[in-house]
Amino acid sequence: MGCPISLHSEEQLKCSICLDVFTDPITTPCGHNYCNACITQHWDSSDVCKCPLCNKTFSTRPECSVNKVLAEMADQFRTSKELKETSNTNQEPAKPDEVSCDVCDAGTKMNALKTCLVCQISYCETHLEPHLRLTALKRHKLIDPVKNLEDVMCKKHDRPLEQFCKTDHMCVCQFCTQLDHKSHQIVSLKEGYDGQKAELGKTEAEVQKMIRERRLKIQEVKHTVKLSKKDADREIADSVQVFTALARCIERSQAEVIGVIEEKQKTTEKQAEGFINELQQEITQLEKRSSELKQISLTEDHLHLLQNFTSIKTPPPTKDWTKVNVHQSSYVGTVRTAVAQLEKTLSEEMEKLRDAELKGIQKYAVDVTLDPDTASPWLILTGDGKRVHNVDVKKKLSDNTQRFSKCPSVLGKQSVSSGRFYYEVQVGGKTDWDVGVVRESINRKGDIYLSANNGYWTIGLRNVNEYRAAYGPAVLLPVKQELQKVGVFVDYEEGLVSFYDVETRVHLYFYTGCSFTERLYPYFSPDLNHGGSNSAPLIISLVNQSDFFQTTNVWF
């Protein structure tokens, strides 16, 4: 049975921890009252459970019971206080979007101050007065006015939804807690509200974190696009410059060939023109003599014919043209010579391009070191993790999951799952070796078959001079002289693995269209010792990057 609020002051209804009117008050075994949340938080933050007022210590956290009378008094006090505060303002008719009093006449309905969950009616200040005065009505649960009262009522039991089931995450009535939710974790609406609100706060914080992460990712993507655009512009400019130079070189060679041919033709034409002029002169003299002979042969003057016969009977002096020929210029080899010179020029330009390409790739160089935990028991690694060779003597090592058990191989410590990277390794002096990159999940036990399908992207040497790649089936590499240093380049996103002869700047081989889905590790195999004939080590070289921009690839 409720007690009149007037008999109790506000101080008597305050929690000594939060100094506010009780919310879900509970009573400790020593008889003191606290808000459920306050005392729970107090004990959670302390190593010892004891009463804040009397300092009584409990060996274990006590099970405190809800003080229903005090909870009712506190609710009544809060309601009374709210009503007093609102009663100071003049009551006004309810607006269309506000909750109106269900008791007022249909003509003029006043603004509702409270909704009674027991009566299921909303009251204005005037009609709420009995709930504040009559003892039986004081026990009713008053809440802020709501329009759709069915939303705060249990549809199954037609009772107010006054509690929250944490097990099923739903609001329930008193009957629900005794039936369908009997064994569930039940708390007050406020405690459920506080808990869910705190959970929403965590979710909001997580969402904000996700937003920040994605904004940072957008910045990262934009930055990558900006760098890519810069690289693309530079490559376009370089390509235009190179191909323009090549086009000019070809045009110049073409002009030179045409010039040589035309010059030879001019020489031939000039010689022929001289011969023709000379022949024309002789023809003119011969035609003159022919005319003289015709005239004298027609004369009947015996004396005149005899006197001139000696001077005209002999043809005028001429050249023997039977052995005279116009020199026909030979153009054989002219184009071939020009093309050979052009090829030499193009070869020089290609050398410059190869040098520029390798320098462009070397800017992605990383400092690779060997991982002893992956090394086969047959291998010897130097302390700096830069050299490895095979001694044909098996060491006693722990057979962990990362170690190659049989194949004389070792991986680099570093791995990468995005971007580009490059490293160089000295292979000179060896008869057998393999280098490249592998995916993290490769088989490391027993016999190993090197192939891209098995996660190995490598090249190697067999039988002194047989350089090959792929191994399934093997692709022989057209290497003209013994390799001394090999460069390995990977573009993760492009699915590309390329190999270079560092000394000659020649591209050796590339794997394209690779679909990388795992981390990639540098791979090294000095192969068997072969009685000392293959004892030379593989040596990871330090790439000279003094002239290159250092990449920002992140290695793990």
NULOSE-317661 format. One record per residue: residue in three letters; x negated, y negated, z of N, C-alpha, C in turn. Coordinates in steps of 0.001 Angstrom, whole numbers, plus 500000, padded with zeros to 6 digits. Each point is the difference from the previous one (the first is absolute). Example, Ala and Ser with C-alpha at 12.3 -4.5 7.8 and 13.67 -1.06 7.14 Angstrom:
ALA486810505690507800500890498810500000499100498800500000 SER500350498950499280499180498810500060500770498910500730 
END
This chain:
MET499144501192500000500856498808500000499119498774500000 GLY500215499054499078499134498836499864500147499025501129 CYS498946499264500262499987498982501051500188498643499357 PRO500653499092500666500177498650499460498649499326499807 ILE499897499347498893498719499350499710499727498866500956 SER501044499388500486499816498833500867499278500362501281 LEU500056501267500404499338500402501243498496500135499836 HIS499531499937498765498564500201499753499425498807499245 SER498832499597500446499309498913499300499180500578498845 GLU499565499119499107499190500444498859498696500627500455 GLU499420499495501109498738500524500506500117501458500396 GLN501186500407500514500193501382500427500074500950498819 LEU500286499455498799500142500840498816498784499905499073 LYS498904499485500520498799499858499182499000501117500280 CYS499340500465498950498915500989500113498747499298500503 SER499324500601500970498818499353500602498785500051499080 ILE500108500738498855498871500073499070500140498949498904 CYS501170500003499293500191499043498900500639498699500470 LEU500514499992501250500642498818500592501210499547499190 ASP500679500958499368501221499711499254501099500934500498 VAL501240499696499630501119500844500425499759501427499499 PHE500342500978500841499741501401499691500559500404498632 THR499183500809499302500445500673498783499741501486500187 ASP501066500803499930499888501445500255499266500261501326 PRO500523499475501114499300500154501280499962501452500462 ILE498865500391500618499857501332500597499501499817501428 THR500217501008500802499602499948501413498906501030500254 THR498890499535500620498896500909500327500343500785501265 PRO499279501109500278500252500775501219499874499183501277 CYS499235498895499940499839499171501193501115498966500127 GLY500966499998499048501176499155500129499922498668499306 HIS498972499694499240499893498713499330500451500129498544 ASN500497498871499483500576499986498656499123499194499041 TYR499930500520498760499226499341498946500681500272498659 CYS499677499152499026500423500324498634499285501286499575 ASN500714500832499293499399501270499571498723499759499189 ALA500068499075499040498840499726499150498848499404500802 CYS500323499140500994498961499332500789499187500999500822 ILE500701500868500752499283500931500870499258501048499174 THR500605500380498834499329500979499129498694499425499468 GLN500051498761499521498797499357499485498966499798501109 HIS500495499662501218499102499791501135499240501278500335 TRP500701501117500025499352501274500313499123500501498848 ASP500397499674498755499179500414498853498643499318500002 SER499962498775500538498745499241499995499175500204501268 SER500446500886500877499300500218501271499624501476500134 ASP498881500235500662499561501389500225500812500677501099 VAL500599499194500886500755500546501141501421499469499937 CYS500990500863500235501399499579500034500350499569501422 LYS500261498712500174500431499524501310500969498850499831 CYS500799499772501023501026498963499963499343498629500100 PRO500304499089499060499395498666500050500375499202501244 LEU501169500324500631500439499228501174499424500547501302 CYS500179501310500262499542500564501268498684500755499901 ASN499473500116498754498740500689499750500014501483500371 LYS501186500602500082500073501434500269499452500731498774 THR499073500935500246499347500737498910500680501343499799 PHE500179500362498719500614501284499641498938500863499313 SER499905501236500431498990500902499440500265500275498519 THR501249500111499640500398500135498603501059498948499701 ARG500145499678498737500975498983499648501399500489500379 PRO500703499248500851501319500445500474501068499858498930 GLU501021500842500089501155499880499116500986499031500642 CYS500114498831499439500853498954500570501395500083499385 SER500993499753500817501383500055499539500491498606499635 VAL500947499960499049500561498714499572500936499483501079 ASN499849498734500366500862499352500983501172499390499237 LYS501094500786499858501131499571499186500701498786500577 VAL500114499956501346500667498857500641499236498724499725 LEU498681500057500181499171498821499783500011499598498514 ALA500015501003499102500048499710498567501286499277499642 GLU501131500449500627501289499367499741500015498576500517 MET499434499813501194499945498658500581499147499062499125 ALA498892500534499501499119499172499180500681499612498698 ASP500707500967499400500712499703498754501080498959500231 GLN500745500156501146501058499037500319499414498614500231 PHE498861499957500669499356498717500282499590499311498696 ARG499406500780499092499569499423498722501196499497499207 THR501067500816499989501207499595499262500591498734500581 SER500085499949501349500553498822500668499169498761499709 LYS498695500203500012499107498872499757500147499480498574 GLU500100500943499059500175499606498606501303499257499798 LEU501049500521500668501311499358499853500013498607500599 LYS499326499847501121499927498674500616499291499015499086 GLU498940500515499356499249499121499111500831499616498781 THR500741500974499491500812499709498810501260499227500323 SER500495500138501240501248499316500368499834498502500094 ASN498758499531500066499747498567500083500302499303498669 THR500079500788498950500297499406498693501483500158499706 ASN500568499075499266501417500060499647500262501139499039 GLN501044500766500267500359501083499120500552499450498700 GLU499639500695498889500462499561498691500643501173499287 PRO500905499711499084500590501091499200498913500747499236 ALA500181501297499841499013500833499312499942499652498514 LYS498797499907499501499795499777498572500132501331499268 PRO500183499960498679500210501252499247498885501017500196 ASP498775499539500189498894500943500125499684500348501452 GLU500839499555500942499777500269501417501033500996500516 VAL499689500607501182500919500953500631501049499217500789 SER501249500301499736501089499285500694500574500856501124 CYS500662499328500903500633500674501143501191500827499495 ASP500066501259500464501096500879499568501304499726500766 VAL499935499217501085501180499754500845500700498704499605 CYS499251499060499467500581498706499623501105500190498961 ASP500914499010499981501074500024499012499425499971498589 ALA500760500537499073499545500087498614499760498621499402 GLY500687498997500495499854498662499429498628499426500203 THR499558499952501270498699499410500318499209500974500855 LYS499095500704499381499160500945500732498687499326500351 MET499653500090501324498780499359500476498793500928499779 ASN498855499373500157498733500733499882499887501042501110 ALA499618501243499675499812501036501021498644499818500667 LEU499999500167501331498749499924500768499417501381500220 LYS500864500993500185499545501352500280500962501009499362 THR499463501190499771500814501133499569499899501075501067 CYS501132500511500449500024501036501034500024501364499306 LEU498987500822500296499913501321499391501053500952500556 VAL500470499729501230501020500867500602501367499668499408 CYS500338498706500003501281499559499448499991499996498470 GLN498774499957499418499823499906498559500701498763499454 ILE499860498886500752500622498719499647498960498901500196 SER500034498995499125499145498831500139500796498886500670 TYR499345499271500974500689498993500799499332498647499854 CYS500861498964500012499478498638500099499781499705501484 GLU499575498780500318499691499662501395501241500135500880 THR501121499570499504501230500029500804500447501430500280 HIS500021500819498975500507501360500152498972500959500602 LEU498768499537500135498971500843500622500046499895501516 GLU500651498990500509499998499700501440500368501201500867 PRO501000500823499673500317501166500842498838500980500150 HIS499181500118498992498853500916500081498947499489500980 LEU500054498709500293499047499431500949500569499938501415 ARG501291500138500085500669499835501292500441501335500589 LEU500598500864499229500551501243500524498918501062500133 THR499977500647501168498958500993500282500033501144499003 ALA501157500497499640500101501134499081499455499648498629 LEU500231498731499566499528499592498680498528499645499982 LYS499458499708501192498581499639500057499104501168499596 ARG500549501222500109499206501176499649499908500203498478 HIS500826499288499252499977500153498547498689499473499410 LYS499616500588498900498759499608499331500282498889499009 LEU499428498821500276500166498846499118498738499800499165 ILE500204499737498737498871499736499100500287498752499198 ASP498993499519499297500207498845499129501070500360498973 PRO500821499042499618501138500299499115499571500618498670 VAL500751501028499597499730500649498714501300500084499218 LYS499881499887498666501182500066499149500490501422499828 ASN499108500858499575500355501385499728499691500842501227 LEU500943500089500874499791500713501254499740501491499769 GLU500511500546498877499798501433499748498527500338499806 ASP499185498958499654498578500250499818499282500253501314 VAL500573499565501115499350500197501303500758501046500826 MET500896500740499333500760501033500688499638501368499422 CYS499994500997500858499746501375499575501212500492499216 LYS499773500392498754501108500443499155500576501336500466 LYS499203500759500746500451501318500435500802499924501289 HIS499547499137500934500646499951501318500725498679500262 ASP499893499080499044500640498699500144499581499313501289 ARG498735500100500308499406499364501181498886499065499540 PRO499641499000500815498927499076499621498663500723499838 LEU499256499559499005498638500524499818499098499240500952 GLU499754500595501164499279499297501069498588500504500203 GLN499647501122499361498678500563500212499393500422498655 PHE498704500322500066499256500338498785499314501344500168 CYS500223500896499027499361501320500019498694499912499217 LYS498874500110500724498693499905499358499692501255499195 THR500645501116500383499762501255499281500542499932498584 ASP501252499516499863500650499922498690499961498611499388 HIS499441499030500745499899498629499527501375499456499605 MET500937500045500961501344499485499733500628499507501291 CYS500946499053499868500719499477501152501129500967500372 VAL500219500195501303500998500974500472500818499388501135 CYS501169500631500256500830499582501133499712500900501202 GLN500679499729501113499766500766501215500384501468499813 PHE501081500256499264500430501386499758498972500752499154 CYS499381499303499035498983500636499138498828500511500826 THR499624499212501028498851500399500821500291501250500814 GLN501271500272500235500362501169500804500343501210499131 LEU500135499765498683500401501103499114498912500262498942 ASP500141499414498827499092500299498887498544499631500274 HIS499789499013500844498630499516500253499565500274501444 LYS500568501021500584499781500253501428498524500183500348 SER499269500753499197498585500291500300499043499037499305 HIS500541498951499392499155499059499265499460498901500913 GLN499031499265499461499421498885500747500873498761499788 ILE500724499616501073500959498899499915499463498799500781 VAL500098498832499395499587498763500676501084498961499763 SER499869498875500699500963498917499820499800499353498627 LEU501044499258499573499899499314498722498822499023499971 LYS499791499333501140498915499020500047498643500682499884 GLU499860501116500729498727500716499925499782500550498589 GLY501099500536499422499899500466498619499672498869499052 TYR500665498850500250499750498810499191498543499572500111 ASP499499499930501255498611499586500210499034500967499314 GLY500305501317500148499118500991499387500003499915498481 GLN501213499896499430500092499920498544499417498697499473 LYS500203498938500800499440498711499584498477500055500007 ALA499459500660501048498542500159500053499518500837498815 GLU500789501041499667499644500851498872500069499206498691 LEU501043499138499917500103499139498824498823499041499915 GLY499561499551501191498838499107500030498769500704499461 LYS499840501276500415498859500772499492500123500207498491 THR501244500317499564500220500200498576499733498720499222 GLU500468498877500565499769498711499352498505499712499903 ALA499275500303501110498550499789499988499333500871498932 GLU500497501258499911499449500905498996500319499506498596 VAL501234499519499806500386499473498692499143498783499637 GLN499800499125500990499161498829499753498567500407499663 LYS499524501037500689498664500522499699499937500525498568 MET501057500745499607500061500535498642500053498868498977 ILE500738498937500338500087498838499106498616499376499833 ARG499295499824501159498658499410499945499063500867499173 GLU500082501321500237499138500918499255500273499913498504 ARG501271499896499630500332499942498591499637498659499374 ARG500099498940500809499547498704499488498493500008499779 LEU499300500624500944498552500134499820499686500852498778 LYS500834501055499808499789500863498828500247499220498721 ILE501014499132500022500272499163498825498792499121499702 GLN499436499399501073498813499176499820498843500816499444 GLU499874501238500540498932500885499526500207500348498527 VAL501256500320499633500294500347498610499737498799499088 LYS500460498812500440499781498793499200498506499728499849 HIS499265500220501098498550499781499943499350500977499032 THR500482501273500047499465501012499090500298499635498550 VAL501249499543499760500379499593498648499146498818499549 LYS499747499081500936499178498833499672498588500430499621 LEU499434500933500803498656500491499689500003500773498679 SER501080500797499798500105500766498757500092499068498802 LYS500793498926500166500130499017498919498654499344499712 LYS499266499697501056498686499391499840499064500945499259 ASP500030501298500412499173500999499318500435500158498544 ALA501333500033499794500503500170498640499586498822499107 ASP500131498779500528499600498815499232498516500047499661 ARG499208500424500998498558500084499760499683501060498940 GLU500688501164500107499770501064499023500440499566498606 ILE501143499296499925500475499514498699498999499020499402 ALA499527499068500851499030499018499525498719500692499528 ASP499539500984500789498792500733499616500216500776498708 SER501187500650499880500268500785498799500082499103498772 VAL500654498841500159500078499058498885498603499553499583 GLN499167499718501004498636499563499713499214501095499287 VAL500128501241500509499254501112499415500460500281498577 PHE501332500127499823500499500334498678499827498849499011 THR500040498775500499499715498862499128498555500048499523 ALA499100500311500944498580500113499644499782501148499014 LEU500711501140500259499869501135499090500547499648498617 ALA501138499309499969500592499605498718499056499068499244 ARG499403499064500732499045499078499365498788500755499479 CYS499563500974500786498849500804499590500315500765498721 ILE501206500593499949500411500738498802500140499056498814 GLU500621498847500233500151499020498921498638499524499505 ARG499084499785500951498650499551499615499293501073499180 SER500133501272500450499377501104499256500619500123498615 GLN501313499860499942500679500065498712499526498884499080 ALA499874498798500566499544498857499204498571500221499504 GLU499174500584500861498605500262499614499940501026498870 VAL500808501074500101500025501014498943500470499386498684 ILE501090499245500064500512499354498800498955499052499417 GLY499308499286500892498966499068499537498877500709499269 VAL499553501127500574498920500766499359500447500514498631 ILE501206500567499945500516500535498738500163498890498972 GLU500557498872500403500198498888499077498667499439499510 GLU499001499977500919498683499487499607499365500905498956 LYS500141501311500198499468500944499006500726499842498673 GLN501308499832500073500780499817498769499605498712499292 LYS499742498954500762499576498731499393498654500159499289 THR499105500757500643498685500244499389500167500737498666 THR500876501017500022500254500761498768500599499100498928 GLU500982499182500405500649499108499042499016498964499447 LYS499092499499500840499024499014499564499032500610498993 GLN499552501242500294499097500678499067500702500244498662 ALA501264500482500093500757500254498766500216498722499206 GLU500255498927500710500220498710499329498741499564499251 GLY498815500250500573498736499652499321499806500829498742 PHE500293501316500148499879500875498839500957499563498893 ILE501222499685500366501013499598499014499587498720499287 ASN499486499031500754499549498731499392498871500259498996 GLU499070500849500430498857500303499134500479500720498731 LEU500935500942500166500542500723498858500779499063499070 GLN500754499091500575500749499039499207499042499147499160 GLN498866499620500585499013499197499253499443500811498827 GLU499678501272500255499463500837498931501060500211498914 ILE501248500167500406501078500165499020500120498758499125 THR499872498844500624500086498746499245498881499933498952 GLN498769500362500400498863499974499070500193501030498877 LEU500512501183500383500210501047499006501115499606499030 GLU501051499382500491501071499548499129499495498927499035 LYS499096499143500481499397498966499139499183500657498894 ARG499195501016500397499168500688499006500893500743498997 SER501068500584500489500915500711499117500593499046498970 SER500335498800500460500552498993499094498967499603498945 GLU498740499812500410498931499636499084499796501101498958 LEU500041501269500471499800501119499091501130500065498979 LYS501242499778500405501125500008499071499859498908498951 GLN499555498812500448499888498874499066498902500250498949 ILE498853500457500458498888500204499063500241501169499050 SER500813500961500557500283501150499134500955499628498864 LEU500694498918500133500938499570498978499347499059498972 THR498804499510500297499361499059499074499486500733498747 GLU499977499307498850499476500544498768498699499302499608 ASP499559499182501007498715499313499794498891500933500424 HIS499325500552498992498982501009500288498890499428500867 LEU499598498799499661498901499384500745500366499770501463 HIS501201499487500227500454499718501389500062501283500825 LEU500500501092499435500095501249500767498610500506500358 LEU499103499947499016498666500534500254499241499144501016 GLN500186498707499925499296499126500956500481500170501446 ASN501277500339500220500552500102501384500153501453500488 PHE499762500944499116500197501397500369499163500402501213 THR498745499604499982499100500423501069500456499476501362 SER500504498750500046500371499390501276501321500527500566 ILE500884500536499128501315500406500538500229501506499959 LYS499069500726499404500234501448499927499862500684501353 THR499263499386500928499781500594501322501004499397500984 PRO500712500840500806500944499459501000499270499162501032 PRO500697499072500578499365499164501036499593500873501213 PRO499000499563500751499527500805501150501127500179501063 THR500194501231500408501015500320501025499441500999501015 LYS500758500143501149499588500933501065500552501386499686 ASP499245500987500417500467501380499857500971500288501159 TRP501271499953499696501017500123501059500337501457500335 THR499426500925499340500313501410500276499575500424501394 LYS499000499392500532499505500354501338500398498987501064 VAL500820499066499578500459498972500957501386500390500503 ASN500153500057501323501287500317500629500289499023501146 VAL501268499732500182500408499187501155499929500890501245 HIS499324499494501049499882500783501250501351500023500728 GLN500588501185500076501284500156500696499737500208501488 SER500447499046500826499721500065501456500611501247500609 SER499253500583500925500499501178500732500514499557501369 TYR501238500426500303500591499644501290500037501203500950 VAL499377501068499571499977501208500830499283499698501330 GLY500700500312501119499397499810501318500221498633500594 THR500509499068499193500198498634500508501026499988501133 VAL501159500640499726501046500052501024499552500867501177 ARG499356501133499661499539500885501081499016499289500908 THR499073499247499407499025499260500802500693498963500883 ALA500998499325499406500736498991500774500788500639501140 VAL500628501143499700500768500693501034499080500517501100 ALA498822500476499599499030500473500996499586498866500929 GLN499773498822499402499644498843500816501163499595500900 LEU501225500091499432501184499687500790500163500999501147 GLU499749501268499689500081501027501037499007499724501125 LYS498815499560499618498991499665501008500480498838500866 THR500592499002499342500516498845500740501143500421500922 LEU500909500841499445501119500485500816499508500843501157 SER498955500783499758499427500828501067499458499117501113 GLU499373498902499608499487499066501011501145499372500784 GLU501085499666499265501164499429500677500655501032500913 MET500069501255499535500562501065500822499180500200501258 GLU498698499866499883499129500120501171500335498912501013 LYS500244498800499493500378498904500889501357500281500651 LEU500940500553499195501326500315500538499922501085501060 ARG499193501039499728499843501073500986499415499463501298 ASP499042499118499851499380499408501183501023499170500768 ALA500818499226499262501026499177500654501073500881500644 GLU500371501104499313501012500904500551499534500614501314 LEU498760500497500005499491500641501211499863498992501129 LYS499558498788499666499904498969501030501379499662500559 GLY500997499967499107501363499736500463500505501076500927 ILE499596501251499740500428501121500839499211500035501300 GLN498737499643499936499144500067501187500440499048501114 LYS500845499031499653500479499091501048500929500713500973 TYR500482501192499618500848500793500893499191501027500789 ALA498687499835500012499136500963500695500276500015501494 VAL499951501194500589500202500180501439498827500780500564 ASP499820499863501272498898500682500682500473501382500445 VAL499633501012499241500428501370500289498949500714500828 THR500442500742501017499116500850500792500600501396500068 LEU499151500992500141500435501392500025500600500364501346 ASP501024500840499983500691500444501215499473501372500405 PRO499210500101501058499436501301500399501059501021500397 ASP501191499531500428501051500941500406500584500759498807 THR499732499527498772500505500688498804498915500804499299 ALA498734499830500415498873500593499283499954501514500160 SER499736500689498895499809501451500012498803500353500891 PRO500041501160500658498871500407500866498685500150499247 TRP500031500031498684498782500170499212499288498669499736 LEU500654498887500346499465498692499628499259499323501145 ILE499036499169499603499254499161500946500292498541499662 LEU500479499245501009500289498578499828499001499179500789 THR499585498862499462499117499113500748500817499202501014 GLY499298499472500998500682499293501077500782498792499550 ASP499550499339498916500725498807499534501204500348499138 GLY500203501312499745501164500424499224499925499617498538 LYS498760499859499456499840499582498613499405501083499104 ARG499450501090500569499363501044499208500536501362500401 VAL500072500906499004500430501361500286499298500946499026 HIS499521501159500530499420501025499137500271501369500601 ASN499792501042499216500270501378500392498683500698500289 VAL499949500734501123498763500692500383500149501518499934 ASP501136500501499522500253501437499903499896500698501347 VAL500175499242501093500005500580501350501271499529500689 LYS500819500936500428501281499649500599499828499626501466 LYS500524498838500376499944499550501393501232500480500754 LYS499897500073501310501132500379500840500761498729500388 LEU501125499804499351500820498819500261501436500426500282 SER500732499151500729501407500276500276500784499962498691 ASP500840500982499794500775500081498759501321499247500168 ASN499930498652499960501223499208500132500745499971498673 THR501207499466500035500856500008498809499460499109498891 GLN499191499007500339499485499072498995498752500532499285 ARG499333500999500570498700500426499485500142500956498803 PHE499125499823499009499894500958498910499269501233500524 SER500646501145499945499422501196500609498982500700499112 LYS500198499938498672499133500750499090499354499126498943 CYS500804499199499328499486499147498930499079498929500578 PRO498782499817499435499045499017500531500449498574499693 SER500975499530500766500593498689499724500124499185501274 VAL500178498691499834500214499082501114500774498796499479 LEU500824499417500860500776498815499634499416498755500653 GLY500387498847499467499665498737500639500912499769501190 LYS499532499231500968500831499691501169501180499118499625 GLN499774499120499040501013499016499650501068500611499091 SER501194499477500103501079500416499103500767498761499571 VAL500742500130498926500750498853499481501325500494499440 SER501032499182500156501325500369499499500608498903499134 SER499190499011499628500469498942499107498802499210499499 GLY500235499218498949498959499119499502498956500722499159 ARG498802499398499927498907500520499187498752500169500858 PHE499180500972499665498722500129500689498971500645499088 TYR498722499794500351498887500432499154498825500361500890 TYR499290501049499610498756500323500702499028500629499004 GLU498709500020500345498968500563499144499212501059500750 VAL499571501030499282499241501087500620498882500423499048 GLN498791500160500563498845500448499222500051501512499839 VAL499878500448498739500076501437499699498751500494499281 GLY499034499124499772498793500361499251499197501092500700 GLY499353500857499183499142501048500543500728501277500369 LYS501317500047499806500766501184500363500398500780498738 THR500265501291500194500444500847498888501493500285500072 ASP500591499832501188501438500228500193500523499017501038 TRP501172499421499732500630499084500962501408499659499529 ASP500812499465500922501339499489499683500268498782500874 VAL500617498964499419500414498820500760501348499522499473 GLY500732499254500808501285499447499585500848499641501194 VAL501312500228499891500925499756501101500971501166500080 VAL500572500196501196500959501092500214501138499488500865 ARG501156500680499917501102499637500872499824500665501362 GLU500671499458500998499801500423501384500373501464500230 SER500999500515499301500534501330500286499316501126499222 ILE498822499750499427499325501039499217499676501216500868 ASN499881501149499342499560501215500679498509499890500307 ARG499624500252501233498595499885500401499427501337500463 LYS500762501055499867499565501302500486499812500960498829 GLY498968500844500088499755501004498981499543499392498690 ASP500215500761498908499610499525498676500893498842499572 ILE499405499032499305500724498802499571499825499822498496 TYR501096499725499331499975499763498556500244498512499758 LEU498976499315499479500091498557499788500845499700498775 SER501142499358500220500848499560498894500928498914500508 ALA500475499176499064500915498921500374501288500569500573 ASN500444501142499480501232500615500501499875500415501462 ASN498777500293500427499760500392501393499619498810500882 GLY500031498801499426499695498808500801498546499593499973 TYR499211500481499013498587499636499855499822499249498686 TRP499564498748500068499695499211498810498491499759500011 THR499243500849499312498540499998500110499349500172498643 ILE498675499701499956499133500429498907498801500659500651 GLY499247500796499215498862500685500586499032500493498955 LEU498937500622500490498938500546499152499862501487500280 ARG499837500783498931499746501433500113498887500370499020 ASN499141500899500436498942500546499133499121498900499401 VAL499592499078500818499026498946499682500558498917499061 ASN500602500365498884500382498987499011501463500098499552 GLU500831500722500744501403500139499625500861499147500926 TYR500263498768499561500841499095500773501455500233499598 ARG500885500092500993501382500300499675500961499392501006 ALA501265499946499600501063499473500856501217500893499856 ALA500961499781500858501312500660499960499961501457500448 TYR499133500838499473499846501391500417501246500848499754 GLY501008499453499437501185500830499796500858499515498859 PRO499608500211498725498695500544499589498911498937500064 ALA498754500440500043498885499073500147499857499114498769 VAL499654498742500219499742499038498925498523499648500035 LEU499267500346498949498572499695499950499801498518499698 LEU499057499383500709499739498569499845498805499798499077 PRO500086499069499036498901499769499050498879499157500614 VAL499333500547501003498909499282500670498695500295499269 LYS499308498949499542498801500173499185498735500144500839 GLN500008499453501201498829500126500856500447500232501433 GLU499100500521500804500333500397501367500546498816500794 LEU501129500220500650500590498959500833499189499819501273 GLN499813498754500372499279499689501234500945499491501092 LYS500955499185499595500923499416500971501394499927499375 VAL501004500490500735501373500032499508500861499039500825 GLY500823499212499315500964499121500656501391500594499917 VAL500736499962501105501356500547500061500957498867500336 PHE501000499792499129500969498914500187501415500568500022 VAL500824499514500942501386500453500116500927498791500070 ASP501042500022499167501096499036500106501217500805500432 TYR500363499904501284501030500865500580501351499797499319 GLU500410498740499874501314499724499423500065500374498515 GLU498889499830499265499982500323498579499836501497499762 GLY499649500767501048499786501436499826498789500288499133 LEU498899499275500264498811500071499156498767500362500825 VAL499200500944499485498697500332500586498982499960498862 SER498991499117500081498997499831498946498610500272500547 PHE499131500495499097498619500300500363499068499276499029 TYR498881499488500539499069499198499208498566500454500226 ASP499192499900498920498554500126500116499480498618500361 VAL499619499819501253499636498667500487498772499462499285 GLU499023500881499684498754499543499397500219499434498597 THR500815500685499190500208499558498614501289499216499814 ARG500785499845501070501279499284499947500985500683499051 VAL499885501298499820500858500742499083501131500670500765 HIS501213499887499442501145500673500602499931501485499660 LEU500111500856501030499846501438499800501324500716499779 TYR500984499727500852501256500755499932501027499303500879 PHE501278500196499687501037499485500890501188500941500020 TYR500649500070501177501282500675500171501063498905500025 THR501020500125499157501066498997499985501342500661500289 GLY500986499163500341501344500505500262500101500828501261 CYS499047499827500918500040500745501260501104499425500890 SER500675500863500717501052499551500918499516500222501422 PHE499435498959500592499450500111501348501106499763501026 THR500167500941500903501007499872501065499385500183501378 GLU498691500323500059499330500215501277498750499126500059 ARG499372500024501164498723499315500143498945500711499150 LEU499081499215499448498905500547499208498689499835500763 TYR499151501034499924498694499982500665498892500198498967 PRO498858499306500145498851500281499135499542501442500218 TYR499586500656498911499629501421500056498567500180499487 PHE499222500853500711498614500259499630499706501491500141 SER499325500550498990499539501387500090498612500090499374 PRO498950500198500830498648500162499451499789501394499410 ASP501018500876500121499989501378499509498927500818500724 LEU499723501175499480499066500914500651498563499526499839 ASN499142500481500890498591499603499980499246500677498859 HIS500417501205499606499367500771498916498505500184500223 GLY499652500388501220498590500293500287499094498799499927 GLY500557498812500160499199498775499999500082499219498713 SER500499500598498908500061499286498721501076498911500009 ASN500958500090500953501053498988500095500036499407501410 SER498813499811500554499910499531501389500108498486500133 ALA499923499284498882500085498531500078501351499593500596 PRO500048498953500806501261499601500643500856499123499103 LEU501286499963500294500875498953499482499867498813500941 ILE499824498815499447499756498812500822501022498922499662 ILE500760499577501005500951498907499799499222498695499945 SER500142499277498899499229498769499791500750498786500514 LEU499236498998500372500568498712500378500143499169498733 VAL501221499628499681500267499221498783499637498549500266 ASN499202499425499112499591498599500141501176499107499655 GLN500558499352501010501179499159499785499695498516500185 SER498738499614499902499645498602500257500663499047499021 ASP500264500500498778500612499143498978501485500242499847 PHE500572500876500841501392500383499827500854499492501141 PHE501278499806499695500978499652501026500346501243500794 GLN499887499941501305500283501155500846501496500243500083 THR500431501237499706501414500338500034500525500057501421 THR501333499920500131500630500047501325500730501311500223 ASN499634501059499237500638501301500216499811500445501437 VAL501016500575500592499929500477501379499748501495499993 TRP498927500427500638499660501420500120500302500466501402 PHE500409501244500122500372500558501287499121501204500310 
END
